[in-house]
């Protein structure tokens, strides 16, 4: 009987150990994937010179902020104006495409997905969706106005969409005052700290 119990205990420990190792490998693989994304799509902005690219900063990748969201289509195609950070182009125009509902730390939140009016008739970018948002990290750990996430209409399947805040990036106006960047509207202000994605650029912005 004791041998059977010892064998069963050994099997249980082995299974737990294997599961833990698998989870560690999965987390490591995800971390590598996010870092590759940040290096390829964020830290390559033309607005930042080669000598200043060392000032890009990111939170460590965290699966906590990679969430599955429920998508609800918005039928109203009214074009709305979103204020920008610039004076030359004080507003940019979008259509509310849909709502994303998700949970972080057992609390439910919602964000609005937008579609650019200027890109609707552009064959190359017509499937692009724009997600501007602000959160409790803005102004100290992250850019004061807020950050963006890009999504594709094809990423939404059966009313679900993966929302990965580790892919959040700063608008160009985080690096230079020469740009007119849409400011996240009130409906996309999150009452939670999103400690994921791009942080404050570690150098004063240019004019």
GIWOFEN-V92412 format. One record per residue. RES is the residue in one small letter. OMEGA is omega in radians with two decimals (NA if undefined). Layout:
BEGIN
res: (RES & RES)
omega: (OMEGA & OMEGA)
END
This chain:
BEGIN
res: (x & x & x & x & x & x & x & x & x & x & x & x & x & x & x & x & x & x & x & x & x & x & x & x & x & x & x & x & x & x & x & x & x & x & x & x & x & x & x & x & x & x & x & x & x & x & x & x & x & x & x & x & x & x & x & x & x & x & x & x & x & x & x & x & x & x & x & x & x & x & x & x & x & x & x & x & x & x & x & x & x & x & x & x & x & x & x & x & x & x & x & x & x & x & x & x & x & x & x & x & x & x & x & x & x & x & x & x & x & x & x & x & x & x & x & x & x & x & x & x & x & x & x & x & x & x & x & x & x & x & x & x & x & x & x & x & x & x & x & x & x & x & x & x & x & x & x & x & x & x & x & x & x & x & x & x & x & x & x & x & x & x & x & x & x & x & x & x & x & x & x & x & x & x & x & x & x & x & x & x & x & x & x & x & x & x & x & x & x & x & x & x & x & x & x & x & x & x & x & x & x & x & x & x & x & x & x)
omega: (3.14 & 3.13 & 3.13 & 3.13 & 3.12 & 3.13 & 3.13 & 3.12 & 3.12 & 3.14 & -3.14 & 3.12 & 3.14 & -3.14 & 3.13 & 3.14 & 3.13 & 3.14 & 3.12 & 3.12 & 3.12 & 3.13 & 3.12 & 3.13 & 3.14 & 3.13 & 3.13 & 3.12 & 3.13 & 3.13 & 3.11 & 3.13 & -3.13 & -3.14 & 3.08 & 3.11 & -3.10 & -3.14 & -3.06 & -2.98 & -3.12 & -3.06 & 3.11 & -3.11 & 3.13 & -3.11 & 3.12 & -3.11 & -3.09 & -3.10 & -3.12 & -3.11 & 3.10 & -3.10 & 3.03 & 3.13 & -3.13 & 2.97 & 3.01 & 3.13 & -3.13 & 3.14 & 3.10 & -3.08 & 3.01 & -2.93 & 3.05 & -3.09 & 3.04 & -3.10 & 3.06 & -3.11 & 3.04 & -3.07 & -3.11 & -3.12 & 3.10 & 3.11 & -3.13 & 3.12 & 3.05 & -3.12 & 3.10 & -3.13 & -3.06 & 3.13 & -3.13 & 3.09 & -3.03 & -3.12 & 2.99 & -2.94 & -3.06 & 3.00 & 3.05 & -3.08 & -3.11 & -3.14 & 3.02 & 3.11 & -3.05 & -3.10 & 3.02 & -3.11 & 3.06 & 3.09 & -3.10 & 3.12 & 3.14 & 3.09 & 3.11 & 3.04 & -3.13 & 3.06 & -3.09 & 3.09 & -3.09 & -3.07 & -3.07 & -3.11 & 3.12 & -3.07 & -3.07 & -3.02 & -3.06 & 3.14 & -3.11 & 3.08 & -3.02 & -3.14 & 3.06 & 3.12 & 3.01 & -3.11 & -3.02 & 3.10 & -3.07 & 3.07 & 3.06 & 3.13 & -3.12 & -3.09 & -2.98 & -3.07 & -3.09 & -3.10 & -3.09 & 2.93 & 3.08 & 3.08 & 3.06 & 3.09 & -3.12 & 3.12 & -3.13 & -3.11 & 3.11 & 3.07 & 3.14 & -3.13 & 3.05 & 3.14 & -3.05 & -3.14 & 3.05 & 3.11 & 3.09 & -3.12 & -3.13 & 2.98 & -3.12 & -3.10 & 3.02 & -3.10 & -3.09 & 3.11 & -3.09 & -3.05 & 3.10 & -3.03 & 3.10 & 3.10 & -3.14 & -3.13 & -3.07 & -3.10 & -3.14 & 3.07 & -3.09 & 3.13 & -3.14 & 3.09 & 3.08 & -3.08 & -3.09 & 3.10 & -3.07 & 3.10 & 3.09 & 3.03 & -2.98 & 3.08 & -3.13 & -3.13 & -3.11 & -3.14 & NA)
END
